[in-house]
Amino acid sequence: MHSENDELQYGAEVLMVEAQALERTARALNSAFSDAIGLMHDCTGRVITTGVGKSGIAARKLAATLTSTGCPALFLHPSEAMHGDLGIVQPGDVVIAMSHSGESTELNDLLPYLTQRAPIIALVGNLHSTLAQRAQVVIDASVEREACPLRLAPTASVVVAMALGDALAMTLQKVRARTAEDYAANHPGGRLGRRLILRVSDVIESQDFTKAAVTPGASFTDVVFALTAGHFGAVAVLQPDGSLAGIIAEADLRKALVEGMTNGFTLHACDFMNVSPAVTLQPDELAYAGLQKMTERERPVSVAPVVDAAGSFKGFIRVHDLVRAGL
């Protein structure tokens, strides 16, 4: 009967076996890796990944990683390829074939047809295998042993294959000088994508700010009505040319009444507007940067005016709007 300590010890041993396999693979990297990057970098088509079983799973993952980082890639199942799917491999493509043994029947049956269409990069555990002999570039994905207690189930070998795939994808991304914005462009549905793509103008474009604007000569009562009708928590005070003269937030209105202005209803907007708002944003500014400016300060603000380079008022943006946008 195994104790809890025995289970923990063996679990740690599995992790160590796989970690040691990765260290060994990292030390064994050679010019073949650079050759593979060269083929992928010069590829004018797509990267086609293929493999069977657990290697096929690693190949699917590599195709997904490459695509998400700006290198179009597709997974091709060897069996389906022999029944018509081989047509996805076109001139200009590069194939990455993954196999621990290098002797998978399904993959090896496909190799003669693949070599006629595209160069093959092999991530293979047996450097003397059929796959290794037919590939233009061979990357050593061998392991000294699997982590399986029977030394049978693919474990360390799959970890190495997936890690080598990541190494290829990330190195290619670096060589191609991909930016965070490039990455985000392929991830518009995620928070990262929204933070790197969404602009202030995207957040405010559908809102009507006409009710939240007054002239410098507007009466105190007009300002109150505009605050109520606009629902933005602030009013823009605009010059005749549409430029922003100042803003009046609810706090400014209260301050005008509290600080000795006993007859507040005789005031005009220009008498108590804030001519230097704490935060002013531009339409083409990243919305996430705007959120940071509004909230990461000693006294956070809940609403900020949006003004273009010419000084024209474009609208208000609220923290609520930015949070609702998924930032």
BELUR-V576083 format. One record per residue. N is the residue number from 1. RES is the residue in one small letter. BURIAL is # if it has 24 or more other ideal C-beta (glycine too) atoms within 12 Angstrom, else .. Layout:
# BELUR-V576083
n={N	N}
res={RES	RES}
burial={BURIAL	BURIAL}
This chain:
# BELUR-V576083
n={1	2	3	4	5	6	7	8	9	10	11	12	13	14	15	16	17	18	19	20	21	22	23	24	25	26	27	28	29	30	31	32	33	34	35	36	37	38	39	40	41	42	43	44	45	46	47	48	49	50	51	52	53	54	55	56	57	58	59	60	61	62	63	64	65	66	67	68	69	70	71	72	73	74	75	76	77	78	79	80	81	82	83	84	85	86	87	88	89	90	91	92	93	94	95	96	97	98	99	100	101	102	103	104	105	106	107	108	109	110	111	112	113	114	115	116	117	118	119	120	121	122	123	124	125	126	127	128	129	130	131	132	133	134	135	136	137	138	139	140	141	142	143	144	145	146	147	148	149	150	151	152	153	154	155	156	157	158	159	160	161	162	163	164	165	166	167	168	169	170	171	172	173	174	175	176	177	178	179	180	181	182	183	184	185	186	187	188	189	190	191	192	193	194	195	196	197	198	199	200	201	202	203	204	205	206	207	208	209	210	211	212	213	214	215	216	217	218	219	220	221	222	223	224	225	226	227	228	229	230	231	232	233	234	235	236	237	238	239	240	241	242	243	244	245	246	247	248	249	250	251	252	253	254	255	256	257	258	259	260	261	262	263	264	265	266	267	268	269	270	271	272	273	274	275	276	277	278	279	280	281	282	283	284	285	286	287	288	289	290	291	292	293	294	295	296	297	298	299	300	301	302	303	304	305	306	307	308	309	310	311	312	313	314	315	316	317	318	319	320	321	322	323	324	325	326	327}
res={m	h	s	e	n	d	e	l	q	y	g	a	e	v	l	m	v	e	a	q	a	l	e	r	t	a	r	a	l	n	s	a	f	s	d	a	i	g	l	m	h	d	c	t	g	r	v	i	t	t	g	v	g	k	s	g	i	a	a	r	k	l	a	a	t	l	t	s	t	g	c	p	a	l	f	l	h	p	s	e	a	m	h	g	d	l	g	i	v	q	p	g	d	v	v	i	a	m	s	h	s	g	e	s	t	e	l	n	d	l	l	p	y	l	t	q	r	a	p	i	i	a	l	v	g	n	l	h	s	t	l	a	q	r	a	q	v	v	i	d	a	s	v	e	r	e	a	c	p	l	r	l	a	p	t	a	s	v	v	v	a	m	a	l	g	d	a	l	a	m	t	l	q	k	v	r	a	r	t	a	e	d	y	a	a	n	h	p	g	g	r	l	g	r	r	l	i	l	r	v	s	d	v	i	e	s	q	d	f	t	k	a	a	v	t	p	g	a	s	f	t	d	v	v	f	a	l	t	a	g	h	f	g	a	v	a	v	l	q	p	d	g	s	l	a	g	i	i	a	e	a	d	l	r	k	a	l	v	e	g	m	t	n	g	f	t	l	h	a	c	d	f	m	n	v	s	p	a	v	t	l	q	p	d	e	l	a	y	a	g	l	q	k	m	t	e	r	e	r	p	v	s	v	a	p	v	v	d	a	a	g	s	f	k	g	f	i	r	v	h	d	l	v	r	a	g	l}
burial={.	.	.	.	.	.	.	.	.	.	.	.	.	.	.	.	#	#	.	.	#	#	.	#	#	.	.	#	#	.	.	#	#	.	#	#	#	.	#	#	.	.	#	.	.	#	#	#	#	#	#	#	#	#	#	#	#	#	#	#	#	#	#	#	#	#	#	#	#	#	#	#	#	#	#	#	#	#	.	.	#	.	.	.	.	#	.	#	#	.	.	.	#	#	#	#	#	#	#	#	#	#	.	#	.	#	#	#	.	#	#	.	#	#	.	.	#	#	#	#	#	#	#	#	#	#	#	.	#	#	#	#	.	#	#	#	#	#	#	#	#	#	#	.	#	#	#	.	.	.	.	.	.	#	#	#	#	#	#	#	#	#	#	#	#	#	#	#	#	#	#	#	#	.	.	.	.	.	.	.	.	.	#	#	.	#	.	.	.	.	.	.	#	#	#	#	#	#	#	#	.	#	#	#	.	.	#	.	#	.	.	#	#	#	#	#	.	#	.	#	.	#	#	#	.	#	#	.	.	#	.	#	#	#	#	#	#	#	.	.	.	.	.	#	#	#	#	#	#	#	.	#	#	.	.	#	.	.	.	.	.	.	.	.	.	.	#	#	#	.	#	#	#	#	.	.	#	#	#	#	#	#	#	.	#	#	#	#	#	#	#	.	#	#	#	.	.	.	.	.	#	#	#	#	#	#	#	.	.	.	.	.	#	#	#	#	#	#	#	.	#	#	.	.	#	.	#}
